[in-house]
Amino acid sequence: MSKISLPLSISLIIVAGVFGLSIGYSLTPDYKNGMFDKTTMDLGRADKNLDLRYLNAMISHHRGAMLLAEPASQKTTRQEMKDLSAKILNDEPKAIDELYAWKKNWYGDTRQVKDPVVSNLGNYDDKFDLRFLNALIAHHEAGLLMTKEVKTKSSRTEVLNNADEVETFLTTTLKVFKDWRSQWYNI
């Protein structure tokens, strides 16, 4: 009878362990969601920090709207775009302040959220407002994914109410943006 050497035995155990872990991981719901379900912003598991991750993501989302509106407010010539930019620059800081207050009260977290990277709208030309609308449409669609996800995972009333309010706002304005894009650019 032939014996298996000790190094070969250890190698086989390691390979079997890695293979077993890989199979087990691939069968878990988290793996499937991460690999195949691209309809979420991936706020992660419904754990004690879910709401904190949502607050940080929503702060970043609101800042993204502001970062898009700032150059648009200076460059656009359409009154609708000027009014929209002014509204964003007026309203978003209030929403951000509320989210920061929750972060501090619920988690003792006073860290600032890093600004997101947003599209460079470029110089003003006949397609500037189209670029702004396209960026806002993509921005709103991403926000809707986030609100839908947190509503399936959070149990905190304030977060759920915030997600409902944000979702209603995003849905309504998304339609307006698409209507403007259609009217102005036949898209």
Buried (B, 14 or more C-beta within 10 A) or exposed (E): EEEEEEEEEEEEEEEEEEEEEEEEEEEEEEEEEEEEEEEBBEBBEEEEBBBBBBBBBBBBBBBBBBBBBBBBBEBBEBEEBBEBBEEBBEBBEEBBEBBBEBBEEBBEBEEEBEEBEBBEBEEBEEEBBBBBBBBBBEBBEBBBBBBBBBBEBBEBEBBBEBBEEBBEBBEEBBEEBBEBBEEBEEE
